[in-house]
Amino acid sequence: MSPPMARSSPLLEVRQLEVVYNHVATAVQGVSLEVADRQIVAMIGTNGAGKTTTLRAISGFLPAEDVAITDGTISFDKRPLAGRLPHDISRRGVVLVPERSKLFDTLTVQENLHFNVTRRRREIRDKVFDYFPRLGERTSQTAGLLSGGEKQMLAIGMSLVCEPKLLLVDELSLGLAPIVTEEIMGILQNINRQLGLAMLIVEQNAAAALRVASFGYVLEGGRVVFKGPCAQLMEHQDIKEFYLGGAEGKTRSYRDLRQYARKRRWWG
């Protein structure tokens, strides 16, 4: 009889993370999650659930003055990340897709992709145009004149040029038409398959995120209240009711319920 195979360590490992605002309000309460090499993981939840704060804690982009990691650990490729500066974390291979509003609006698409480009990165930049042909058609156009979807494509392209091992994607669908969201999610899935690039996707659009990811976490009130394979999550009655629209296509809100034994329902 063959011995059992040893379980490989996750690429990203977050354990019991706690983030506090203004020394008072706890935005993230004991969040634990993992992302394996080459895996797409989704983190879903309502607005204010703690998703973006968790992502920013991982990437190092928490505001220094009023937000702090007060407990827990974050490790990437077995090396600690918590407390490191964003540029150091990026050099280690964990790259946050910039918000569309943070693009250089007065520069062209080509110029936005050209910052800190080495010979190796020129090859990656050219690959970006393979994944996003629309950007290739607009290399001379200033970023400020792009559509919302094209700006999101450019933001992802800028991140790919940084040669990430793990891509952090925050609210890709915000302000985009559903058909554009589906298109970009499909491209991310293609990038994952071709490059083997691991991704952590934070989304309010649960359906779009769960369709491309293999594993998902549900956050509410700064806590992980449910986790599992995405196929299992999409069949869970509460996920359907509160995130996927239920039988009538309308989602319910936790705020509409005075007393709701969430933990019991999620894990029951």
JOVEN-V100808 format. One record per pair of residues at least 12 apart in sequence whose ideal C-beta (glycine too) atoms are under 8 Angstrom apart, sorted by the first residue. I is the first residue (numbers start at 1). GAP is how many residues later the second one is. If there is no record, write none. Layout:
i = <I	I>
gap = <GAP	GAP>
This chain:
i = <8	8	9	10	10	10	11	11	11	11	11	11	11	11	11	12	12	12	12	12	12	12	12	12	12	12	13	13	13	13	13	14	14	14	14	14	14	14	14	14	15	15	15	15	16	16	16	16	16	16	17	17	17	17	17	17	17	17	17	17	18	18	18	18	18	18	19	19	19	19	19	19	19	19	19	19	20	20	20	21	21	22	23	26	27	27	27	27	28	28	28	28	28	29	29	29	29	30	30	30	31	31	31	31	31	31	31	32	32	33	33	33	33	33	35	35	35	35	36	37	37	38	38	38	38	39	39	39	39	40	40	40	40	40	40	40	40	40	41	41	41	41	41	41	41	41	41	42	42	42	42	42	42	42	42	42	42	42	42	43	43	43	43	43	43	43	43	43	44	44	44	44	44	44	44	44	44	44	44	45	45	45	45	46	46	46	46	47	49	49	49	49	50	50	50	50	51	51	51	51	52	52	52	53	53	54	54	55	55	55	55	55	56	57	57	57	58	58	58	58	58	58	59	59	59	59	59	59	59	60	60	60	60	60	60	61	61	69	69	76	76	76	76	76	77	77	77	79	81	90	90	93	93	93	93	94	94	94	94	95	95	95	95	95	95	96	96	96	97	97	97	97	97	97	97	97	97	98	98	98	99	99	100	100	100	100	100	102	103	103	103	103	103	103	104	105	105	105	106	106	106	107	107	108	108	108	108	108	109	109	109	109	109	109	109	109	110	110	112	112	112	113	113	113	113	113	113	115	115	116	117	120	121	121	124	124	124	125	125	127	128	128	128	131	131	131	131	131	132	132	132	132	132	134	134	135	135	135	135	138	148	148	148	149	149	149	149	149	152	152	152	152	153	153	156	156	156	156	160	164	165	165	166	166	166	166	167	167	167	167	167	168	168	168	169	169	169	169	169	170	171	171	171	172	172	172	172	172	173	173	173	173	174	178	178	181	181	182	185	185	185	185	186	188	188	189	199	201	206	206	206	207	207	207	207	210	210	210	211	213	214	214	215	215	215	215	216	216	216	216	218	218	218	218	220	220	225	225	225	226	226	226	226	238	238	242>
gap = <28	29	69	24	25	26	24	25	26	28	65	66	154	155	187	21	22	23	46	62	63	64	82	154	186	188	21	60	61	62	63	17	18	19	20	40	44	58	59	60	17	57	58	59	14	15	16	55	56	57	13	14	15	37	40	52	54	55	56	57	12	13	51	52	53	54	31	34	35	38	43	48	49	50	51	203	47	48	50	45	46	44	45	196	23	26	40	195	22	25	26	29	194	21	192	193	194	41	42	193	19	23	41	188	191	192	193	40	192	21	167	184	191	194	131	163	164	165	162	159	161	154	158	159	160	159	160	175	176	148	149	152	158	159	161	172	173	174	157	158	159	160	172	173	174	175	176	159	160	161	164	167	168	170	171	173	174	175	188	12	157	158	159	160	166	173	174	176	158	159	160	162	165	166	172	173	174	175	199	159	173	174	175	158	174	207	208	157	170	171	172	173	169	171	172	173	119	151	152	168	118	119	150	14	169	148	165	41	113	115	145	147	40	12	17	25	16	23	31	36	110	142	27	30	31	35	36	37	109	21	24	25	26	28	29	25	35	13	14	13	16	17	18	90	15	16	88	13	13	72	74	70	71	72	73	70	71	72	74	64	67	69	71	72	73	63	72	74	58	59	61	62	70	71	72	73	75	57	60	61	56	71	48	51	52	55	75	53	40	41	48	51	52	55	39	37	38	39	36	37	38	35	36	31	32	33	34	35	26	29	30	31	32	34	37	45	29	30	31	42	46	12	15	41	44	45	48	43	46	45	44	43	40	42	36	37	39	32	36	33	29	32	33	26	29	56	59	60	21	22	24	25	55	16	19	15	18	19	22	12	27	28	32	27	28	31	34	35	20	24	28	32	31	34	13	28	31	32	31	33	32	33	31	32	33	34	21	30	31	32	33	31	32	34	19	30	31	32	33	32	31	32	33	12	13	16	29	31	30	31	32	35	30	27	30	24	27	26	23	24	26	27	26	13	24	23	14	12	33	37	38	27	36	37	38	20	23	24	19	17	15	16	12	13	14	15	12	13	14	17	15	21	25	48	34	42	37	38	41	12	13	40	41	27	28	12>
